[in-house]
Amino acid sequence: MSLPLYQAPGLNRRKVGDILITMLSDGYLDVSFELLSGIEAVDAENILSLHNASRLPRININVYVIQTRERTILVDGGAGGINGWGNRLPVALAAAGIDPLQIDTILLTHAHPDHVGGLAGPQSTPFFPNVQQLFVHQNEYNFWTNDTIRSGAPDDFQPFFDLATNMFSAYDEKLVPFTHEDLLPGISAVPMPGHTAGHTGYLIANKGQSLLIWGDIVHFPHIQIDQPKVTIAFDSDPGAAASTRSRILDRASSENLAVTGMHFNMPASGLIERTGTNYRLIYDTWSPALI
């Protein structure tokens, strides 16, 4: 009998006041440190070793479900198996006891394939048919639906436009392009441009507690928090991405703000500690209770 080479469904939960956040693993994608600019591969590996982390250039993919009294909100949708990436969200949702039919709202950080591949199938078929609203920053929507930008993109990047527009079409009447920050009760949009034109994080706040879902501020957390100027080939504007990362790290460390990101390891949340001009990520410890 052959044994599976993947983990059992990965998930973790935490509360922010009365709001429940479930962090779900959609799996991972394997890349190369050559995608990084501003650091040599050997130095990237050394940083990971210092944190007792795997030295593999493996990027985790996370998705979030936010449950309030009024809504069940999905933040991004994982890769959905695009290019062989991820596709563990369905079993993670089942393990978490969350029926896809419960999802009534989607918040999109941005429309890269590892964030929208799990939201819709061919011919604009929504995987979450009871969604009433899908929030996406106006700049993000404008970028992916611009035919001129698509036609000028490299050939190997153009299918990503098709994937994004297929997803937008799947939720066409439900789309809510926004530019403001006050979105939903207890949830604010945080502009984080640079990785993409409309890259957006979401700050969850309730009863004096908070958690920032910061999307793709980092792809290799320990490396890019230790070296905020290190960018990745996926950044549409590397300079702006690095500047945004430094600003968000400063805010998170100054405000002692709990953070989580689509490419964190499980348990997928933690704090940013600043020592002089340097930062480091301190992952939360797993707890069997929601405290």
Summary of the structure (lengths in Angstrom):
residues: 291
radius of gyration: 18.0
end to end distance: 40.8
largest distance: 54.2
contacts: 946
relative contact order: 0.16
helix: 29%
strand: 30%
